[in-house]
């Protein structure tokens, strides 16, 4: 390793959060290094649920089709009774896609497959993970890797290094919360004796005997999950887990052939006191840890990074510092809510109730109180500044079909004008302007845009790079919109 290198950003941790941030910075041309102290990629399935809002992010990052291809849908859950009979039900609520919400159901993609797709995309963008490289100290960011020790000078350091974050500890950032009184085993195993058409669940609600065996989409594996006593060793070998399966299912025909990855862990719900310390930021599990119920963790981590990426790039390009202050302002309340939801769902699992509705999809989350929101005149209902920007099918002036999400895709801001004077807003670098109406470049043929956005003649809607509404203004407020754009560094 050379004595000293420079980069704009050093990302510590190459899990889903670190990879999301790296992808976002790479497409924006920001110089960074992405380091991971493990010698190779994470091999486990731990975060296997990809919620609809995260699917929208993956579309923007150019990987959604690959993610769908390597994964699959959740199978029905099959709950076995004491006599061996069973009932089947859906784990997730099935809802048809709509023009505003094209992704409508959670995908099952084992974490190691998701991260593999993300690393492949990163390579396409000319960047890669530096495995076996560890952060040793924060002053001049001292690193240790296969080439020895060295230092890197960076403008920003990102702690994406998990629940036991070195970065968080080094900054002495508090991580209050509580231990939830549940310890569990999770393991990726090859087994015989069970169909792959169902998520097999035994003794729901009995925490001393409960067990689930879920076929992992895109693999030959099953994920074993089971609560275990708070104290004592757990045999995670194939033999040990086979014995646990036999004891808890009462069956001798299910056999664990091999264990590819296994962990015994105690469930916690914790939230960092702050997400920022000067030029250091926390994302993902470094900022919040939670029980796995509801499939919220990986998704919240991805969205942390997606929120931070465009703000870092804008700051590096000269935008006002206040933009970075909004990261904690927007994301920490989301994590607090997620911790509450995951804990509530854990209580439901303890009672033998396993159902996931719209509340886990993360489509309704937004930043209505954000300092990055402008609304003039104020709106009393419908879509508000800070909300997620819906999708809508459209037709271009040249006759071809397109979608709002296609127009949003990429690192830019998007300004949509409905029956407006196009020249009322001047072009700016990093801003793409589209208009509906006479001489507009877009046609709202089915009325889906007007319905989803609740716009009237003369309205302008500004969509941030991360797909949330930055501003909604009327035709008399274009001066306020111009000031708002300048405040975000768009000049």
Secondary structure, 3 states (H helix, E strand, C coil): CCCEEEEEEEEECCCHHHHHHHHHHHHCCCCEEEEECCCCCCCCCCCCEECHHHHHHHHHCCCHHHHHHHCEECCEEEEECCCCCEEEECCECCCCCCCCCCCCCCEECCHHHHHHHHHHHHHHCCCCCEECCEEEECCCCEEEECCEEEEEEEEEEEECCCCCCHHHHHCCCCCCEEEEEEEEEEEEEEEECCCCCEEEEECCCCCCCCEEEEECCCCCCEEEEEEECCCCCCCCCHHHHHHHHHHHHCCCCCEEEEEEEEEEEEEEEEECCCCEECCEEECHHHCEECCCCCCCHHHHHHHHHHHHHHHHHHHHCCCCCHHHHHHHHHHHHHHHHHHHHHHHHHHHHHCCCCCECHHHCCCCCCCCCCCCCEEECCCCCCCCCCCECCCCEEEECCCCEEEHHHHHCCCCEEEEEECCCHHHCCCCCCEEEEEECCCCCEECCCCHHHHHHCCCCCEEEEECCCCEEEEEECHHHHHHHHHHHHHCCCC
